[in-house]
Amino acid sequence: MKNEVSIKKIRRDAEESFRKGDYFCSEAIVSSIKSNFEIPMPDEMIAMASGFPIGIGKSKCVCGAVSGGVMCLGYFFGRTTGGGSKVQNTLKLANELQESFKNNHKVLCCKVLTHGMDMASGEHKAQCISFTGEIAQKAAQIIVRELGLVNIDE
């Protein structure tokens, strides 16, 4: 894993991956975090993110970008064995991420965030690209801070 990353590049890569149509929001975030941190995360973790776009399986519930960001935090800080208190820190960090999004957009609900937008329109896609970048950036900031890594943009 890299000790120095560009948080701006993580955001750009996630946004571009969505913009080009390579991935949707949650997948783009996981892919960008994986490649920029150069972590040995299996590609199947990107696949695990494939059910979250458009508010979890097109249900328009929780914003898929937020879900992708939470998945990344879980990768770095989550537990792999039952018990223990490690999960408490992961929950705290996931809450920080979703609270940041709620502070900026008032809600986590995809249906509310995209109300009145045509799913195929440029406005909808532009908003989702922006959310993808925002969450990729915030998740990366949390990871860098918590692991004591260096953001080369500063």
RODO-2510 file (C-alpha; in nm, 4 decimals, decimal comma):
residues 154
     n   res          X          Y          Z
     1     m     0,0000     0,0000     0,0000
     2     k     0,1169     0,3489    -0,0787
     3     n     0,2001     0,5830     0,2078
     4     e     0,1413     0,8917    -0,0068
     5     v    -0,1624     0,9570    -0,2252
     6     s    -0,3237     1,2447    -0,4101
     7     i    -0,6741     1,2893    -0,2794
     8     k    -0,7493     1,5153    -0,5763
     9     k    -0,6495     1,2331    -0,8121
    10     i    -0,8656     0,9848    -0,6236
    11     r    -1,1618     1,2174    -0,6763
    12     r    -1,0799     1,2790    -1,0436
    13     d    -1,0332     0,9094    -1,1149
    14     a    -1,3657     0,8173    -0,9544
    15     e    -1,5485     1,0926    -1,1419
    16     e    -1,3864     1,0029    -1,4735
    17     s    -1,4612     0,6336    -1,4317
    18     f    -1,8298     0,7193    -1,3885
    19     r    -1,8275     0,9844    -1,6638
    20     k    -1,6790     0,7413    -1,9177
    21     g    -1,9340     0,4766    -1,8267
    22     d    -1,6793     0,2285    -1,6965
    23     y    -1,8522     0,2097    -1,3589
    24     f    -2,1430     0,3540    -1,1652
    25     c    -2,0923     0,5541    -0,8447
    26     s    -2,0175     0,2878    -0,5838
    27     e    -1,8005     0,0836    -0,8208
    28     a    -1,6060     0,3915    -0,9317
    29     i    -1,5236     0,4819    -0,5718
    30     v    -1,4031     0,1329    -0,4818
    31     s    -1,1976     0,1143    -0,8030
    32     s    -1,0375     0,4552    -0,7472
    33     i    -0,9501     0,3835    -0,3834
    34     k    -0,8096     0,0417    -0,4797
    35     s    -0,5889     0,1727    -0,7600
    36     n    -0,4684     0,4938    -0,5957
    37     f    -0,3807     0,3375    -0,2621
    38     e    -0,2375     0,0370    -0,4501
    39     i    -0,3940    -0,2028    -0,2041
    40     p    -0,4175    -0,5776    -0,2547
    41     m    -0,7967    -0,5606    -0,2592
    42     p    -0,9356    -0,8278    -0,4903
    43     d    -1,1230    -0,7027    -0,7975
    44     e    -1,4235    -0,8895    -0,6618
    45     m    -1,4620    -0,6043    -0,4126
    46     i    -1,5409    -0,3760    -0,7058
    47     a    -1,7945    -0,6372    -0,8151
    48     m    -1,9433    -0,6346    -0,4633
    49     a    -2,0181    -0,2653    -0,5156
    50     s    -2,2221    -0,3360    -0,8307
    51     g    -2,5522    -0,3738    -0,6448
    52     f    -2,5463    -0,0313    -0,4821
    53     p    -2,5928     0,2166    -0,7712
    54     i    -2,9162     0,4091    -0,8076
    55     g    -2,9916     0,3713    -0,4410
    56     i    -2,9287    -0,0040    -0,3950
    57     g    -3,0472    -0,2038    -0,6917
    58     k    -3,2310     0,0885    -0,8536
    59     s    -3,4588     0,1202    -0,5495
    60     k    -3,3491     0,4834    -0,5103
    61     c    -3,2878     0,4388    -0,1374
    62     v    -2,9406     0,5212     0,0016
    63     c    -2,7158     0,7052    -0,2447
    64     g    -2,4855     0,4495    -0,4076
    65     a    -2,1863     0,6798    -0,3750
    66     v    -2,2268     0,6814     0,0028
    67     s    -2,2562     0,3025     0,0004
    68     g    -1,9326     0,2734    -0,1999
    69     g    -1,7512     0,5035     0,0395
    70     v    -1,8695     0,3033     0,3392
    71     m    -1,7478    -0,0168     0,1710
    72     c    -1,4005     0,1356     0,1352
    73     l    -1,3908     0,2404     0,4992
    74     g    -1,4935    -0,1120     0,5942
    75     y    -1,2075    -0,2539     0,3891
    76     f    -0,9501    -0,0500     0,5818
    77     f    -1,1038    -0,0436     0,9276
    78     g    -1,3650    -0,3193     0,9490
    79     r    -1,3369    -0,6498     1,1272
    80     t    -1,2825    -0,9891     0,9710
    81     t    -1,3537    -1,1956     1,2796
    82     g    -1,6498    -1,1793     1,5127
    83     g    -1,6434    -1,0034     1,8453
    84     g    -1,4131    -0,7338     1,9641
    85     s    -1,4659    -0,3606     1,9568
    86     k    -1,3006    -0,2826     1,6208
    87     v    -1,6436    -0,2415     1,4618
    88     q    -1,7161     0,0596     1,6829
    89     n    -1,4471     0,2688     1,5155
    90     t    -1,5650     0,1596     1,1713
    91     l    -1,9197     0,2641     1,2563
    92     k    -1,7917     0,6008     1,3792
    93     l    -1,5996     0,6590     1,0547
    94     a    -1,8944     0,5473     0,8388
    95     n    -2,1150     0,7872     1,0313
    96     e    -1,8656     1,0680     0,9709
    97     l    -1,8802     0,9981     0,5970
    98     q    -2,2586     0,9902     0,5726
    99     e    -2,2979     1,2930     0,7993
   100     s    -2,0647     1,4873     0,5708
   101     f    -2,2851     1,3993     0,2743
   102     k    -2,6041     1,4852     0,4662
   103     n    -2,4568     1,8185     0,5725
   104     n    -2,3912     1,9016     0,2076
   105     h    -2,7132     1,7627     0,0570
   106     k    -2,9614     1,7304     0,3473
   107     v    -3,0530     1,3655     0,2700
   108     l    -2,9012     1,0296     0,1718
   109     c    -3,2041     0,9214    -0,0300
   110     c    -3,1365     0,8877    -0,4033
   111     k    -3,5052     0,9403    -0,4785
   112     v    -3,5047     1,2789    -0,3074
   113     l    -3,1654     1,3786    -0,4482
   114     t    -3,2789     1,3057    -0,8056
   115     h    -3,6415     1,4192    -0,7741
   116     g    -3,7657     1,5666    -1,0993
   117     m    -3,4583     1,4609    -1,2949
   118     d    -3,4727     1,2405    -1,6004
   119     m    -3,2499     0,9387    -1,5316
   120     a    -3,1059     0,9648    -1,8814
   121     s    -3,0488     1,3393    -1,8643
   122     g    -2,7195     1,5195    -1,8404
   123     e    -2,8284     1,6904    -1,5191
   124     h    -2,8809     1,3598    -1,3380
   125     k    -2,5512     1,2109    -1,4544
   126     a    -2,3592     1,5299    -1,3725
   127     q    -2,4992     1,5316    -1,0189
   128     c    -2,4112     1,1659    -0,9637
   129     i    -2,0594     1,2198    -1,0976
   130     s    -2,0208     1,5048    -0,8511
   131     f    -2,1497     1,2916    -0,5609
   132     t    -1,9100     1,0140    -0,6633
   133     g    -1,6131     1,2497    -0,6527
   134     e    -1,7234     1,4062    -0,3273
   135     i    -1,7517     1,0719    -0,1489
   136     a    -1,4310     0,9318    -0,2992
   137     q    -1,2522     1,2425    -0,1710
   138     k    -1,4073     1,2306     0,1769
   139     a    -1,3445     0,8566     0,2170
   140     a    -0,9821     0,9070     0,1078
   141     q    -0,9411     1,1938     0,3549
   142     i    -1,0656     0,9739     0,6374
   143     i    -0,8370     0,6860     0,5339
   144     v    -0,5333     0,9147     0,5070
   145     r    -0,6058     1,0757     0,8438
   146     e    -0,6751     0,7531     1,0304
   147     l    -0,3729     0,5661     0,8906
   148     g    -0,1361     0,8623     0,9234
   149     l    -0,0639     0,8682     0,5485
   150     v     0,0382     1,1682     0,3389
   151     n    -0,1873     1,3614     0,1048
   152     i     0,0603     1,4890    -0,1543
   153     d    -0,1823     1,7679    -0,2510
   154     e    -0,1091     1,9542     0,0728
***
